């Protein structure tokens, strides 16, 4: 199997953005969000339940996602989340901030 995902210190500042991005791929329950992020990051990002579920609650309170109870593909009861139009706008704002930050870091790192 691949290497295990590792906790990333910069993840808390990016967690909302990563969750919102994962939900652009469709409706997902919490564990599926974790799997999608881990898989698409090449197993570089690991999100722990202790971070994920409070983030989902916070994001839902902001109105960026909607959650409803349903069944997973394994027939387990779970809260299924979907991105709202407000969430798409928030994702765009967070992506813009992320791009500015990474550009600034790149500038610093490339300076001799």
Biopython code that builds the backbone (N, CA, C, O; Angstrom):
import numpy as np
from Bio.PDB.StructureBuilder import StructureBuilder

atoms = [
    (1, "UNK", "N", (0.859, -1.171, 0.000)),
    (1, "UNK", "CA", (0.000, 0.000, 0.000)),
    (1, "UNK", "C", (0.901, 1.228, 0.000)),
    (1, "UNK", "O", (2.102, 1.047, 0.202)),
    (2, "UNK", "N", (0.477, 2.363, -0.190)),
    (2, "UNK", "CA", (1.305, 3.567, -0.156)),
    (2, "UNK", "C", (1.686, 3.894, 1.265)),
    (2, "UNK", "O", (1.287, 3.218, 2.214)),
    (3, "UNK", "N", (2.455, 4.928, 1.387)),
    (3, "UNK", "CA", (2.823, 5.336, 2.744)),
    (3, "UNK", "C", (1.625, 5.956, 3.439)),
    (3, "UNK", "O", (0.681, 6.417, 2.797)),
    (4, "UNK", "N", (1.680, 5.958, 4.732)),
    (4, "UNK", "CA", (0.590, 6.530, 5.517)),
    (4, "UNK", "C", (0.592, 8.044, 5.392)),
    (4, "UNK", "O", (1.651, 8.663, 5.287)),
    (5, "UNK", "N", (-0.590, 8.636, 5.404)),
    (5, "UNK", "CA", (-0.686, 10.088, 5.397)),
    (5, "UNK", "C", (-0.097, 10.644, 6.674)),
    (5, "UNK", "O", (-0.065, 9.963, 7.699)),
    (6, "UNK", "N", (0.362, 11.857, 6.617)),
    (6, "UNK", "CA", (0.939, 12.451, 7.807)),
    (6, "UNK", "C", (0.213, 13.727, 8.164)),
    (6, "UNK", "O", (-0.352, 14.407, 7.308)),
    (7, "UNK", "N", (0.240, 14.030, 9.425)),
    (7, "UNK", "CA", (-0.393, 15.263, 9.873)),
    (7, "UNK", "C", (0.436, 16.425, 9.341)),
    (7, "UNK", "O", (1.666, 16.394, 9.384)),
    (8, "UNK", "N", (-0.235, 17.429, 8.850)),
    (8, "UNK", "CA", (0.429, 18.566, 8.246)),
    (8, "UNK", "C", (0.119, 19.793, 9.084)),
    (8, "UNK", "O", (-1.049, 20.121, 9.293)),
    (9, "UNK", "N", (1.167, 20.486, 9.575)),
    (9, "UNK", "CA", (0.962, 21.642, 10.447)),
    (9, "UNK", "C", (0.201, 22.772, 9.766)),
    (9, "UNK", "O", (-0.474, 23.546, 10.444)),
    (10, "UNK", "N", (0.291, 22.888, 8.451)),
    (10, "UNK", "CA", (-0.404, 23.965, 7.757)),
    (10, "UNK", "C", (-1.853, 23.607, 7.450)),
    (10, "UNK", "O", (-2.601, 24.454, 6.963)),
    (11, "UNK", "N", (-2.257, 22.393, 7.719)),
    (11, "UNK", "CA", (-3.592, 21.927, 7.390)),
    (11, "UNK", "C", (-4.719, 22.714, 8.074)),
    (11, "UNK", "O", (-5.703, 23.024, 7.403)),
    (12, "UNK", "N", (-4.635, 23.053, 9.361)),
    (12, "UNK", "CA", (-5.770, 23.751, 9.969)),
    (12, "UNK", "C", (-6.196, 25.014, 9.230)),
    (12, "UNK", "O", (-7.392, 25.287, 9.133)),
    (13, "UNK", "N", (-5.263, 25.779, 8.713)),
    (13, "UNK", "CA", (-5.614, 26.981, 7.973)),
    (13, "UNK", "C", (-6.226, 26.689, 6.616)),
    (13, "UNK", "O", (-6.841, 27.565, 6.009)),
    (14, "UNK", "N", (-6.063, 25.478, 6.142)),
    (14, "UNK", "CA", (-6.552, 25.098, 4.820)),
    (14, "UNK", "C", (-7.715, 24.113, 4.871)),
    (14, "UNK", "O", (-8.274, 23.760, 3.833)),
    (15, "UNK", "N", (-8.076, 23.677, 6.047)),
    (15, "UNK", "CA", (-9.058, 22.603, 6.167)),
    (15, "UNK", "C", (-10.407, 22.960, 5.543)),
    (15, "UNK", "O", (-10.971, 22.153, 4.804)),
    (16, "UNK", "N", (-10.928, 24.140, 5.823)),
    (16, "UNK", "CA", (-12.217, 24.532, 5.244)),
    (16, "UNK", "C", (-12.151, 24.487, 3.722)),
    (16, "UNK", "O", (-13.052, 23.965, 3.066)),
    (17, "UNK", "N", (-11.069, 25.044, 3.169)),
    (17, "UNK", "CA", (-10.903, 25.064, 1.721)),
    (17, "UNK", "C", (-10.857, 23.645, 1.148)),
    (17, "UNK", "O", (-11.470, 23.373, 0.116)),
    (18, "UNK", "N", (-10.144, 22.754, 1.804)),
    (18, "UNK", "CA", (-10.042, 21.374, 1.325)),
    (18, "UNK", "C", (-11.392, 20.661, 1.377)),
    (18, "UNK", "O", (-11.744, 19.922, 0.458)),
    (19, "UNK", "N", (-12.137, 20.884, 2.443)),
    (19, "UNK", "CA", (-13.467, 20.265, 2.561)),
    (19, "UNK", "C", (-14.392, 20.796, 1.477)),
    (19, "UNK", "O", (-15.085, 20.025, 0.812)),
    (20, "UNK", "N", (-14.403, 22.123, 1.298)),
    (20, "UNK", "CA", (-15.250, 22.710, 0.261)),
    (20, "UNK", "C", (-14.871, 22.168, -1.117)),
    (20, "UNK", "O", (-15.743, 21.853, -1.926)),
    (21, "UNK", "N", (-13.582, 22.064, -1.377)),
    (21, "UNK", "CA", (-13.134, 21.534, -2.672)),
    (21, "UNK", "C", (-13.598, 20.096, -2.856)),
    (21, "UNK", "O", (-14.085, 19.733, -3.927)),
    (22, "UNK", "N", (-13.453, 19.283, -1.826)),
    (22, "UNK", "CA", (-13.883, 17.879, -1.927)),
    (22, "UNK", "C", (-15.359, 17.787, -2.271)),
    (22, "UNK", "O", (-15.772, 16.898, -3.015)),
    (23, "UNK", "N", (-16.156, 18.700, -1.734)),
    (23, "UNK", "CA", (-17.597, 18.648, -1.993)),
    (23, "UNK", "C", (-17.968, 19.161, -3.382)),
    (23, "UNK", "O", (-19.121, 19.030, -3.793)),
    (24, "UNK", "N", (-17.017, 19.741, -4.113)),
    (24, "UNK", "CA", (-17.297, 20.083, -5.516)),
    (24, "UNK", "C", (-17.386, 18.818, -6.354)),
    (24, "UNK", "O", (-17.919, 18.848, -7.463)),
    (25, "UNK", "N", (-16.879, 17.722, -5.846)),
    (25, "UNK", "CA", (-16.894, 16.445, -6.564)),
    (25, "UNK", "C", (-18.196, 15.680, -6.350)),
    (25, "UNK", "O", (-18.406, 14.632, -6.961)),
    (26, "UNK", "N", (-19.066, 16.192, -5.490)),
    (26, "UNK", "CA", (-20.350, 15.554, -5.243)),
    (26, "UNK", "C", (-20.657, 15.453, -3.763)),
    (26, "UNK", "O", (-19.857, 15.850, -2.916)),
    (27, "UNK", "N", (-21.834, 14.912, -3.466)),
    (27, "UNK", "CA", (-22.261, 14.730, -2.078)),
    (27, "UNK", "C", (-21.395, 13.660, -1.425)),
    (27, "UNK", "O", (-21.159, 12.601, -2.007)),
    (28, "UNK", "N", (-20.924, 13.942, -0.212)),
    (28, "UNK", "CA", (-20.047, 13.007, 0.503)),
    (28, "UNK", "C", (-20.350, 13.018, 1.991)),
    (28, "UNK", "O", (-20.785, 14.032, 2.538)),
    (29, "UNK", "N", (-20.122, 11.898, 2.635)),
    (29, "UNK", "CA", (-20.183, 11.852, 4.096)),
    (29, "UNK", "C", (-18.774, 12.113, 4.625)),
    (29, "UNK", "O", (-17.806, 12.110, 3.865)),
    (30, "UNK", "N", (-18.670, 12.336, 5.922)),
    (30, "UNK", "CA", (-17.403, 12.739, 6.519)),
    (30, "UNK", "C", (-16.221, 11.868, 6.156)),
    (30, "UNK", "O", (-15.191, 12.380, 5.717)),
    (31, "UNK", "N", (-16.346, 10.562, 6.330)),
    (31, "UNK", "CA", (-15.217, 9.667, 6.048)),
    (31, "UNK", "C", (-14.851, 9.703, 4.567)),
    (31, "UNK", "O", (-13.675, 9.594, 4.222)),
    (32, "UNK", "N", (-15.833, 9.851, 3.695)),
    (32, "UNK", "CA", (-15.557, 9.935, 2.259)),
    (32, "UNK", "C", (-14.805, 11.224, 1.928)),
    (32, "UNK", "O", (-13.969, 11.235, 1.025)),
    (33, "UNK", "N", (-15.093, 12.304, 2.647)),
    (33, "UNK", "CA", (-14.349, 13.548, 2.456)),
    (33, "UNK", "C", (-12.880, 13.327, 2.806)),
    (33, "UNK", "O", (-11.988, 13.720, 2.054)),
    (34, "UNK", "N", (-12.638, 12.697, 3.947)),
    (34, "UNK", "CA", (-11.270, 12.392, 4.379)),
    (34, "UNK", "C", (-10.555, 11.549, 3.325)),
    (34, "UNK", "O", (-9.420, 11.842, 2.951)),
    (35, "UNK", "N", (-11.225, 10.510, 2.853)),
    (35, "UNK", "CA", (-10.623, 9.634, 1.849)),
    (35, "UNK", "C", (-10.318, 10.380, 0.551)),
    (35, "UNK", "O", (-9.254, 10.189, -0.038)),
    (36, "UNK", "N", (-11.235, 11.219, 0.109)),
    (36, "UNK", "CA", (-11.041, 11.960, -1.136)),
    (36, "UNK", "C", (-9.837, 12.891, -1.035)),
    (36, "UNK", "O", (-9.024, 12.963, -1.956)),
    (37, "UNK", "N", (-9.727, 13.595, 0.074)),
    (37, "UNK", "CA", (-8.603, 14.512, 0.257)),
    (37, "UNK", "C", (-7.294, 13.734, 0.346)),
    (37, "UNK", "O", (-6.296, 14.119, -0.263)),
    (38, "UNK", "N", (-7.300, 12.655, 1.094)),
    (38, "UNK", "CA", (-6.082, 11.857, 1.240)),
    (38, "UNK", "C", (-5.666, 11.267, -0.101)),
    (38, "UNK", "O", (-4.490, 11.314, -0.465)),
    (39, "UNK", "N", (-6.617, 10.715, -0.831)),
    (39, "UNK", "CA", (-6.323, 10.089, -2.127)),
    (39, "UNK", "C", (-5.801, 11.118, -3.131)),
    (39, "UNK", "O", (-4.789, 10.882, -3.790)),
    (40, "UNK", "N", (-6.484, 12.250, -3.248)),
    (40, "UNK", "CA", (-6.081, 13.231, -4.251)),
    (40, "UNK", "C", (-4.792, 13.955, -3.875)),
    (40, "UNK", "O", (-4.141, 14.541, -4.739)),
    (41, "UNK", "N", (-4.417, 13.922, -2.602)),
    (41, "UNK", "CA", (-3.152, 14.530, -2.179)),
    (41, "UNK", "C", (-1.993, 13.547, -2.299)),
    (41, "UNK", "O", (-0.875, 13.857, -1.887)),
    (42, "UNK", "N", (-2.243, 12.383, -2.849)),
    (42, "UNK", "CA", (-1.192, 11.377, -2.944)),
    (42, "UNK", "C", (-0.791, 10.856, -1.580)),
    (42, "UNK", "O", (0.375, 10.539, -1.344)),
    (43, "UNK", "N", (-1.753, 10.769, -0.690)),
    (43, "UNK", "CA", (-1.548, 10.307, 0.687)),
    (43, "UNK", "C", (-0.634, 11.221, 1.499)),
    (43, "UNK", "O", (-0.022, 10.778, 2.471)),
    (44, "UNK", "N", (-0.537, 12.477, 1.112)),
    (44, "UNK", "CA", (0.277, 13.448, 1.856)),
    (44, "UNK", "C", (-0.519, 14.117, 2.975)),
    (44, "UNK", "O", (0.065, 14.545, 3.971)),
    (45, "UNK", "N", (-1.827, 14.212, 2.829)),
    (45, "UNK", "CA", (-2.653, 14.895, 3.821)),
    (45, "UNK", "C", (-3.538, 13.901, 4.550)),
    (45, "UNK", "O", (-4.234, 13.096, 3.931)),
    (46, "UNK", "N", (-3.503, 13.968, 5.851)),
    (46, "UNK", "CA", (-4.337, 13.120, 6.699)),
    (46, "UNK", "C", (-5.156, 14.036, 7.594)),
    (46, "UNK", "O", (-4.608, 14.846, 8.342)),
    (47, "UNK", "N", (-6.449, 13.901, 7.509)),
    (47, "UNK", "CA", (-7.336, 14.694, 8.356)),
    (47, "UNK", "C", (-7.909, 13.781, 9.420)),
    (47, "UNK", "O", (-8.487, 12.738, 9.115)),
    (48, "UNK", "N", (-7.747, 14.174, 10.652)),
    (48, "UNK", "CA", (-8.232, 13.365, 11.758)),
    (48, "UNK", "C", (-9.676, 13.749, 12.097)),
    (48, "UNK", "O", (-10.093, 14.888, 11.892)),
    (49, "UNK", "N", (-10.418, 12.788, 12.612)),
    (49, "UNK", "CA", (-11.818, 13.022, 12.973)),
    (49, "UNK", "C", (-11.967, 14.198, 13.924)),
    (49, "UNK", "O", (-12.933, 14.954, 13.829)),
    (50, "UNK", "N", (-11.024, 14.357, 14.834)),
    (50, "UNK", "CA", (-11.075, 15.440, 15.804)),
    (50, "UNK", "C", (-11.010, 16.818, 15.165)),
    (50, "UNK", "O", (-11.419, 17.807, 15.774)),
    (51, "UNK", "N", (-10.501, 16.889, 13.947)),
    (51, "UNK", "CA", (-10.470, 18.151, 13.201)),
    (51, "UNK", "C", (-11.621, 18.237, 12.216)),
    (51, "UNK", "O", (-12.201, 19.306, 12.024)),
    (52, "UNK", "N", (-11.955, 17.112, 11.591)),
    (52, "UNK", "CA", (-12.952, 17.115, 10.521)),
    (52, "UNK", "C", (-14.346, 17.486, 11.000)),
    (52, "UNK", "O", (-14.961, 18.401, 10.451)),
    (53, "UNK", "N", (-14.849, 16.806, 11.999)),
    (53, "UNK", "CA", (-16.250, 16.998, 12.376)),
    (53, "UNK", "C", (-16.544, 18.389, 12.956)),
    (53, "UNK", "O", (-17.597, 18.952, 12.656)),
    (54, "UNK", "N", (-15.654, 18.959, 13.773)),
    (54, "UNK", "CA", (-15.896, 20.351, 14.176)),
    (54, "UNK", "C", (-15.869, 21.303, 12.969)),
    (54, "UNK", "O", (-16.643, 22.258, 12.913)),
    (55, "UNK", "N", (-14.979, 21.038, 12.012)),
    (55, "UNK", "CA", (-14.911, 21.878, 10.808)),
    (55, "UNK", "C", (-16.203, 21.759, 10.008)),
    (55, "UNK", "O", (-16.728, 22.766, 9.534)),
    (56, "UNK", "N", (-16.720, 20.551, 9.850)),
    (56, "UNK", "CA", (-17.979, 20.364, 9.117)),
    (56, "UNK", "C", (-19.120, 21.121, 9.799)),
    (56, "UNK", "O", (-19.935, 21.758, 9.132)),
    (57, "UNK", "N", (-19.173, 21.048, 11.125)),
    (57, "UNK", "CA", (-20.222, 21.768, 11.854)),
    (57, "UNK", "C", (-20.087, 23.276, 11.665)),
    (57, "UNK", "O", (-21.076, 23.973, 11.439)),
    (58, "UNK", "N", (-18.858, 23.772, 11.759)),
    (58, "UNK", "CA", (-18.613, 25.201, 11.596)),
    (58, "UNK", "C", (-18.988, 25.662, 10.185)),
    (58, "UNK", "O", (-19.635, 26.695, 10.018)),
    (59, "UNK", "N", (-18.582, 24.897, 9.181)),
    (59, "UNK", "CA", (-18.854, 25.243, 7.787)),
    (59, "UNK", "C", (-20.359, 25.201, 7.515)),
    (59, "UNK", "O", (-20.891, 26.035, 6.782)),
    (60, "UNK", "N", (-21.031, 24.228, 8.112)),
    (60, "UNK", "CA", (-22.492, 24.140, 7.940)),
    (60, "UNK", "C", (-23.185, 25.343, 8.591)),
    (60, "UNK", "O", (-24.149, 25.877, 8.042)),
    (61, "UNK", "N", (-22.696, 25.767, 9.756)),
    (61, "UNK", "CA", (-23.276, 26.940, 10.429)),
    (61, "UNK", "C", (-23.112, 28.214, 9.589)),
    (61, "UNK", "O", (-23.957, 29.108, 9.636)),
    (62, "UNK", "N", (-22.034, 28.284, 8.832)),
    (62, "UNK", "CA", (-21.815, 29.425, 7.931)),
    (62, "UNK", "C", (-22.728, 29.364, 6.708)),
    (62, "UNK", "O", (-22.865, 30.354, 5.989)),
    (63, "UNK", "N", (-23.353, 28.209, 6.469)),
    (63, "UNK", "CA", (-24.220, 28.061, 5.309)),
    (63, "UNK", "C", (-23.485, 27.682, 4.035)),
    (63, "UNK", "O", (-24.046, 27.768, 2.943)),
    (64, "UNK", "N", (-22.231, 27.263, 4.168)),
    (64, "UNK", "CA", (-21.441, 26.903, 2.994)),
    (64, "UNK", "C", (-21.698, 25.475, 2.537)),
    (64, "UNK", "O", (-21.419, 25.124, 1.391)),
    (65, "UNK", "N", (-22.231, 24.653, 3.435)),
    (65, "UNK", "CA", (-22.615, 23.282, 3.093)),
    (65, "UNK", "C", (-23.953, 22.977, 3.746)),
    (65, "UNK", "O", (-24.342, 23.616, 4.724)),
    (66, "UNK", "N", (-24.642, 22.003, 3.199)),
    (66, "UNK", "CA", (-25.859, 21.470, 3.808)),
    (66, "UNK", "C", (-25.602, 20.011, 4.118)),
    (66, "UNK", "O", (-24.979, 19.297, 3.333)),
    (67, "UNK", "N", (-26.083, 19.576, 5.262)),
    (67, "UNK", "CA", (-25.955, 18.169, 5.627)),
    (67, "UNK", "C", (-27.316, 17.583, 5.927)),
    (67, "UNK", "O", (-28.176, 18.232, 6.521)),
    (68, "UNK", "N", (-27.494, 16.348, 5.507)),
    (68, "UNK", "CA", (-28.732, 15.636, 5.847)),
    (68, "UNK", "C", (-28.387, 14.177, 6.094)),
    (68, "UNK", "O", (-27.419, 13.647, 5.550)),
    (69, "UNK", "N", (-29.194, 13.549, 6.917)),
    (69, "UNK", "CA", (-28.951, 12.151, 7.238)),
    (69, "UNK", "C", (-29.358, 11.274, 6.059)),
    (69, "UNK", "O", (-30.403, 11.472, 5.440)),
    (70, "UNK", "N", (-28.510, 10.313, 5.775)),
    (70, "UNK", "CA", (-28.770, 9.372, 4.690)),
    (70, "UNK", "C", (-27.945, 8.120, 4.897)),
    (70, "UNK", "O", (-27.377, 7.900, 5.966)),
    (71, "UNK", "N", (-27.887, 7.305, 3.860)),
    (71, "UNK", "CA", (-27.127, 6.062, 3.930)),
    (71, "UNK", "C", (-25.907, 6.138, 3.022)),
    (71, "UNK", "O", (-25.968, 6.667, 1.912)),
    (72, "UNK", "N", (-24.799, 5.595, 3.519)),
    (72, "UNK", "CA", (-23.583, 5.501, 2.716)),
    (72, "UNK", "C", (-23.738, 4.341, 1.729)),
    (72, "UNK", "O", (-24.688, 3.566, 1.834)),
    (73, "UNK", "N", (-22.821, 4.216, 0.779)),
    (73, "UNK", "CA", (-22.878, 3.063, -0.115)),
    (73, "UNK", "C", (-22.828, 1.716, 0.627)),
    (73, "UNK", "O", (-23.265, 0.694, 0.098)),
    (74, "UNK", "N", (-22.289, 1.727, 1.861)),
    (74, "UNK", "CA", (-22.235, 0.508, 2.687)),
    (74, "UNK", "C", (-23.471, 0.339, 3.558)),
    (74, "UNK", "O", (-23.498, -0.498, 4.460)),
    (75, "UNK", "N", (-24.515, 1.158, 3.274)),
    (75, "UNK", "CA", (-25.781, 1.101, 4.009)),
    (75, "UNK", "C", (-25.650, 1.502, 5.479)),
    (75, "UNK", "O", (-26.401, 1.021, 6.327)),
    (76, "UNK", "N", (-24.699, 2.377, 5.774)),
    (76, "UNK", "CA", (-24.558, 2.897, 7.132)),
    (76, "UNK", "C", (-25.179, 4.280, 7.192)),
    (76, "UNK", "O", (-25.083, 5.054, 6.240)),
    (77, "UNK", "N", (-25.808, 4.585, 8.299)),
    (77, "UNK", "CA", (-26.403, 5.901, 8.484)),
    (77, "UNK", "C", (-25.274, 6.918, 8.692)),
    (77, "UNK", "O", (-24.379, 6.708, 9.511)),
    (78, "UNK", "N", (-25.330, 8.009, 7.948)),
    (78, "UNK", "CA", (-24.302, 9.045, 8.065)),
    (78, "UNK", "C", (-24.870, 10.378, 7.605)),
    (78, "UNK", "O", (-25.877, 10.437, 6.900)),
    (79, "UNK", "N", (-24.217, 11.418, 8.011)),
    (79, "UNK", "CA", (-24.601, 12.752, 7.551)),
    (79, "UNK", "C", (-23.915, 12.970, 6.201)),
    (79, "UNK", "O", (-22.693, 12.869, 6.089)),
    (80, "UNK", "N", (-24.715, 13.267, 5.184)),
    (80, "UNK", "CA", (-24.218, 13.467, 3.820)),
    (80, "UNK", "C", (-24.215, 14.973, 3.548)),
    (80, "UNK", "O", (-25.216, 15.658, 3.759)),
    (81, "UNK", "N", (-23.081, 15.468, 3.080)),
    (81, "UNK", "CA", (-22.919, 16.901, 2.873)),
    (81, "UNK", "C", (-22.884, 17.252, 1.392)),
    (81, "UNK", "O", (-22.421, 16.478, 0.554)),
    (82, "UNK", "N", (-23.394, 18.456, 1.098)),
    (82, "UNK", "CA", (-23.309, 18.984, -0.265)),
    (82, "UNK", "C", (-22.931, 20.453, -0.181)),
    (82, "UNK", "O", (-23.244, 21.131, 0.798)),
    (83, "UNK", "N", (-22.267, 20.932, -1.195)),
    (83, "UNK", "CA", (-21.838, 22.319, -1.272)),
    (83, "UNK", "C", (-23.013, 23.213, -1.662)),
    (83, "UNK", "O", (-23.802, 22.858, -2.538)),
    (84, "UNK", "N", (-23.129, 24.358, -1.022)),
    (84, "UNK", "CA", (-24.184, 25.324, -1.353)),
    (84, "UNK", "C", (-23.589, 26.387, -2.297)),
    (84, "UNK", "O", (-22.368, 26.476, -2.434)),
    (85, "UNK", "N", (-24.441, 27.187, -2.940)),
    (85, "UNK", "CA", (-23.917, 28.299, -3.760)),
    (85, "UNK", "C", (-23.024, 29.236, -2.935)),
    (85, "UNK", "O", (-22.006, 29.719, -3.432)),
    (86, "UNK", "N", (-23.399, 29.487, -1.697)),
    (86, "UNK", "CA", (-22.579, 30.311, -0.810)),
    (86, "UNK", "C", (-21.225, 29.647, -0.559)),
    (86, "UNK", "O", (-20.203, 30.325, -0.455)),
    (87, "UNK", "N", (-21.226, 28.325, -0.462)),
    (87, "UNK", "CA", (-19.985, 27.572, -0.276)),
    (87, "UNK", "C", (-19.075, 27.672, -1.485)),
    (87, "UNK", "O", (-17.854, 27.742, -1.345)),
    (88, "UNK", "N", (-19.666, 27.679, -2.674)),
    (88, "UNK", "CA", (-18.855, 27.845, -3.905)),
    (88, "UNK", "C", (-18.178, 29.215, -3.909)),
    (88, "UNK", "O", (-17.017, 29.334, -4.300)),
    (89, "UNK", "N", (-18.897, 30.240, -3.476)),
    (89, "UNK", "CA", (-18.319, 31.587, -3.410)),
    (89, "UNK", "C", (-17.195, 31.628, -2.372)),
    (89, "UNK", "O", (-16.146, 32.227, -2.610)),
    (90, "UNK", "N", (-17.416, 30.993, -1.228)),
    (90, "UNK", "CA", (-16.392, 30.953, -0.192)),
    (90, "UNK", "C", (-15.162, 30.199, -0.679)),
    (90, "UNK", "O", (-14.036, 30.616, -0.410)),
    (91, "UNK", "N", (-15.359, 29.109, -1.382)),
    (91, "UNK", "CA", (-14.231, 28.355, -1.927)),
    (91, "UNK", "C", (-13.418, 29.241, -2.866)),
    (91, "UNK", "O", (-12.188, 29.208, -2.821)),
    (92, "UNK", "N", (-14.063, 30.020, -3.702)),
    (92, "UNK", "CA", (-13.356, 30.921, -4.616)),
    (92, "UNK", "C", (-12.536, 31.948, -3.827)),
    (92, "UNK", "O", (-11.400, 32.247, -4.194)),
    (93, "UNK", "N", (-13.109, 32.489, -2.742)),
    (93, "UNK", "CA", (-12.375, 33.458, -1.914)),
    (93, "UNK", "C", (-11.161, 32.801, -1.262)),
    (93, "UNK", "O", (-10.072, 33.375, -1.230)),
    (94, "UNK", "N", (-11.362, 31.592, -0.745)),
    (94, "UNK", "CA", (-10.256, 30.906, -0.078)),
    (94, "UNK", "C", (-9.171, 30.515, -1.071)),
    (94, "UNK", "O", (-7.984, 30.570, -0.750)),
    (95, "UNK", "N", (-9.567, 30.124, -2.261)),
    (95, "UNK", "CA", (-8.589, 29.771, -3.295)),
    (95, "UNK", "C", (-7.760, 30.996, -3.678)),
    (95, "UNK", "O", (-6.550, 30.889, -3.877)),
    (96, "UNK", "N", (-8.401, 32.147, -3.781)),
    (96, "UNK", "CA", (-7.674, 33.377, -4.114)),
    (96, "UNK", "C", (-6.645, 33.701, -3.022)),
    (96, "UNK", "O", (-5.503, 34.048, -3.323)),
    (97, "UNK", "N", (-7.058, 33.587, -1.757)),
    (97, "UNK", "CA", (-6.128, 33.822, -0.642)),
    (97, "UNK", "C", (-4.980, 32.819, -0.662)),
    (97, "UNK", "O", (-3.827, 33.185, -0.434)),
    (98, "UNK", "N", (-5.296, 31.559, -0.934)),
    (98, "UNK", "CA", (-4.290, 30.510, -0.988)),
    (98, "UNK", "C", (-3.266, 30.797, -2.088)),
    (98, "UNK", "O", (-2.062, 30.659, -1.876)),
    (99, "UNK", "N", (-3.754, 31.198, -3.262)),
    (99, "UNK", "CA", (-2.850, 31.486, -4.381)),
    (99, "UNK", "C", (-1.925, 32.655, -4.054)),
    (99, "UNK", "O", (-0.742, 32.612, -4.390)),
    (100, "UNK", "N", (-2.443, 33.699, -3.406)),
    (100, "UNK", "CA", (-1.610, 34.836, -3.009)),
    (100, "UNK", "C", (-0.550, 34.411, -1.998)),
    (100, "UNK", "O", (0.610, 34.810, -2.095)),
    (101, "UNK", "N", (-0.962, 33.594, -1.023)),
    (101, "UNK", "CA", (-0.035, 33.123, -0.001)),
    (101, "UNK", "C", (1.071, 32.270, -0.605)),
    (101, "UNK", "O", (2.246, 32.468, -0.294)),
    (102, "UNK", "N", (0.709, 31.326, -1.460)),
    (102, "UNK", "CA", (1.737, 30.452, -2.043)),
    (102, "UNK", "C", (2.677, 31.236, -2.955)),
    (102, "UNK", "O", (3.866, 30.925, -3.020)),
    (103, "UNK", "N", (2.170, 32.241, -3.656)),
    (103, "UNK", "CA", (3.023, 33.089, -4.486)),
    (103, "UNK", "C", (4.004, 33.862, -3.615)),
    (103, "UNK", "O", (5.183, 33.968, -3.952)),
    (104, "UNK", "N", (3.527, 34.401, -2.500)),
    (104, "UNK", "CA", (4.397, 35.144, -1.583)),
    (104, "UNK", "C", (5.477, 34.234, -1.001)),
    (104, "UNK", "O", (6.641, 34.627, -0.910)),
    (105, "UNK", "N", (5.099, 33.038, -0.613)),
    (105, "UNK", "CA", (6.080, 32.082, -0.057)),
    (105, "UNK", "C", (7.110, 31.719, -1.129)),
    (105, "UNK", "O", (8.304, 31.643, -0.840)),
    (106, "UNK", "N", (6.660, 31.498, -2.345)),
    (106, "UNK", "CA", (7.562, 31.172, -3.450)),
    (106, "UNK", "C", (8.579, 32.297, -3.662)),
    (106, "UNK", "O", (9.769, 32.046, -3.852)),
    (107, "UNK", "N", (8.096, 33.526, -3.628)),
    (107, "UNK", "CA", (9.003, 34.669, -3.794)),
    (107, "UNK", "C", (10.093, 34.665, -2.722)),
    (107, "UNK", "O", (11.271, 34.858, -3.021)),
    (108, "UNK", "N", (9.690, 34.446, -1.487)),
    (108, "UNK", "CA", (10.657, 34.421, -0.396)),
    (108, "UNK", "C", (11.654, 33.279, -0.592)),
    (108, "UNK", "O", (12.858, 33.481, -0.439)),
    (109, "UNK", "N", (11.181, 32.119, -0.919)),
    (109, "UNK", "CA", (12.037, 30.940, -1.046)),
    (109, "UNK", "C", (12.988, 31.044, -2.236)),
    (109, "UNK", "O", (14.067, 30.452, -2.206)),
    (110, "UNK", "N", (12.621, 31.770, -3.264)),
    (110, "UNK", "CA", (13.470, 31.891, -4.447)),
    (110, "UNK", "C", (14.478, 33.041, -4.334)),
    (110, "UNK", "O", (15.351, 33.185, -5.189)),
    (111, "UNK", "N", (14.361, 33.853, -3.289)),
    (111, "UNK", "CA", (15.266, 34.975, -3.093)),
    (111, "UNK", "C", (16.552, 34.476, -2.452)),
    (111, "UNK", "O", (16.531, 33.745, -1.461)),
    (112, "UNK", "N", (17.680, 34.889, -3.043)),
    (112, "UNK", "CA", (18.984, 34.466, -2.489)),
    (112, "UNK", "C", (19.596, 35.529, -1.628)),
    (112, "UNK", "O", (20.686, 35.335, -1.089)),
]
sb = StructureBuilder()
sb.init_structure("model")
sb.init_model(0)
sb.init_chain("A")
sb.init_seg("    ")
for serial, (resi, resn, name, xyz) in enumerate(atoms, 1):
    if name == "N":
        sb.init_residue(resn, " ", resi, " ")
    sb.init_atom(name, np.array(xyz, "f"), 0.0, 1.0, " ", f" {name:<3s}", serial, name[0])
structure = sb.get_structure()
